[in-house]
Amino acid sequence: MLNRVIRGIAGTFILISLLLAVYVNNNWLWFTAFVGFNLLQSSLTRWCLMEDILKKFGINNEKQELKESRPKA
């Protein structure tokens, strides 16, 4: 679930910034580049700031939730 939320947020940011670049100001393309750079960085380092932020809001990975909900023997 966490990966789907992160991808959804990134896609939404990109589409909004593209619309703002077309209808408001071309400088919004810098925000598009920032999101793209962060996606590339997270694929190389396996660290994502958005993932840390979402975890603080209580959105966890489904696999992690399953491990935590299993009774310990």
C-alpha positions as CSV (number, residue, x, y, z in Angstrom):
1,M,0.0,0.0,0.0
2,L,2.8,2.4,0.9
3,N,4.4,2.2,-2.6
4,R,1.1,2.8,-4.3
5,V,0.4,5.9,-2.2
6,I,3.9,7.2,-2.9
7,R,3.5,6.6,-6.7
8,G,0.1,8.3,-6.6
9,I,1.4,11.4,-4.8
10,A,4.4,11.6,-7.2
11,G,2.1,11.3,-10.2
12,T,-0.3,13.9,-8.9
13,F,2.5,16.3,-8.2
14,I,3.9,15.9,-11.7
15,L,0.5,16.4,-13.4
16,I,-0.3,19.4,-11.3
17,S,3.1,21.0,-11.9
18,L,2.7,20.4,-15.7
19,L,-0.7,22.1,-15.7
20,L,0.7,25.0,-13.7
21,A,3.6,25.3,-16.2
22,V,1.2,25.4,-19.1
23,Y,-1.4,27.8,-17.6
24,V,0.5,29.9,-15.1
25,N,4.3,30.0,-15.5
26,N,7.0,27.8,-17.1
27,N,9.0,27.9,-13.9
28,W,6.7,25.3,-12.4
29,L,8.7,22.8,-14.6
30,W,11.4,23.1,-11.9
31,F,9.0,21.4,-9.5
32,T,8.4,18.6,-12.0
33,A,12.2,18.2,-12.3
34,F,12.5,18.1,-8.5
35,V,9.9,15.3,-8.2
36,G,11.7,13.3,-11.0
37,F,15.0,13.8,-9.3
38,N,13.6,12.5,-6.0
39,L,12.2,9.5,-7.7
40,L,15.6,8.7,-9.3
41,Q,17.4,9.3,-6.0
42,S,15.1,7.0,-4.1
43,S,15.6,4.2,-6.6
44,L,19.4,4.5,-6.2
45,T,19.6,4.9,-2.4
46,R,16.5,3.0,-1.3
47,W,15.5,6.0,0.9
48,C,12.5,8.1,0.3
49,L,11.5,11.1,2.4
50,M,7.9,10.8,1.5
51,E,7.9,7.2,2.8
52,D,9.2,8.5,6.2
53,I,6.5,11.2,6.2
54,L,3.7,8.8,5.4
55,K,4.9,6.3,8.1
56,K,4.6,9.1,10.7
57,F,1.0,9.6,9.5
58,G,0.4,5.9,10.1
59,I,0.5,4.6,6.6
60,N,2.5,1.4,6.6
61,N,3.5,-1.3,4.2
62,E,1.0,-4.2,4.0
63,K,3.8,-6.8,4.4
64,Q,5.0,-5.0,7.5
65,E,1.5,-4.9,8.9
66,L,1.0,-8.6,8.4
67,K,4.2,-9.4,10.2
68,E,3.2,-7.2,13.2
69,S,-0.3,-8.6,13.4
70,R,0.8,-12.3,13.5
71,P,0.8,-13.9,17.0
72,K,4.2,-14.6,18.3
73,A,4.8,-18.2,19.3
